[in-house]
Amino acid sequence: MISYNANQIGCEEVDGVLIAGIGNESIGYVMFQRGTTPETGAYEPPYFEFDDQCNGGTDILKSVTLKKDKLLIKTTLPAEEDGFEITLNATSEETALLASQLRAIFHEHEDKLHLDL
């Protein structure tokens, strides 16, 4: 399991793609994204990557759990990288924004997203 404290949370929509990024500039990042139109991947499962596109894909997420101060991610990646436990150094507003963005990204894939706020 990969564990770290996140000091950056960013949520945006760019060119028809919803993005949620959580990271620590000295350690790395995780990112979720999903298109909002058929051309940008609206019918694809959520895309996930960590630290680089070579560590990403659309069908590698088992579950994502967002708690008040923690983000837990389970993936199908090799055993040493099968999960992430990220402590969020975030305000309640930032956590609420992240929860909203994750709801949108996981639309029609809600079985993989668990919000425990």
N, C-alpha and C positions, 0 to 999 in steps of 0.2 A: 504494500500500500504506500502511496505517495502522500505525505502530509506536509502542509505548510500554512502559514498565516498570509492571507491575502490583504494587501493594502490598496488594491485598485479594483473597482467594479465599474464596468461601462456597459451601457445598453443603448443601442441605436438602430436605425433602419437606414441602410445605404443601398441605393439602386434596387429597391424591391427585395432586399434581404434583411431579415431581423437578426440582430447580433447581440449576444450577451457574453461579455468577457470578464473573467475573474483572475487576478494575478498578483504577483509580487515581482517587481522588476529585477530583483537580484536572484530570484529562484525560477520563475517561469509563469505560465498561464494555462488556463483551460478556456475553451470557447465553444459556445453553442450557436448554431445558426440554422435558419430555414427561410426559404423563399416565400414571397407573398403572392406570386403569380406562377402560372404553369411554366413560363420561360425561366424563372429563377429557382424552380424546385419546390413549388407549393405542395406537390403530391409525394415528395420524398420524405423519408423519416428525418428527424433532426440530425444535422451534421454536428460532429464533435471532434475537437482536436486539442492536443496539448503540446505546447512549445514549438510545434512546426507542422506544416501540412502533411509531412510524411508520417506523422502520428495522428492521423485523423481518418474519418470515414462516416458514412451515413447509416451504417447498420452495426455499430459497435457498442451502443448503450444498452445496458440491462435495466438500470434504474438511476434516478436522480432524486435525492431527497434534500430539500431546503428547509433548514431549521432557522431559528432566530439568529444564531451566530455561527452556523456551520453548514457547509455544503458537502454532501456525501454522494459520490459517483461510483457506480459499479459498471465495468465494461467487459467486453469479451477479449480484451487484449491479453498478451501473455501474462503468466502468473505474477511476475514481479511488478507489473504495472496494471493489475486488474482493478484497482480502485484508487480513489482519491478521497482524502479527508481534508477539507480546506476550512480553516477557521476564518470567519469573516470579521474584519475590523471595520464594521459598517454602521451607519446610523439606521434607525428604523425606517426612514424614508428611502435610503438606498436599498435596504432589504426588500421593502415593498415594491420598489421599481424593478428589482431583479425578479421577484416573484411574478409580477405582471408580465415581464418580458418572457420568462420561461413558460408561463401559461400559453402565450401566443406561439412560441416556438414549438411547443409540444401539442398544439391543437391537433386533434385526431390521433394522438399518441399519448393520451392522458394516463394510460396504464403504466407508463414508465416514469411519470412525474409524481412526486409526493411532497406536498407542502405541509409542513408541521410548524406553523408560525404561532 
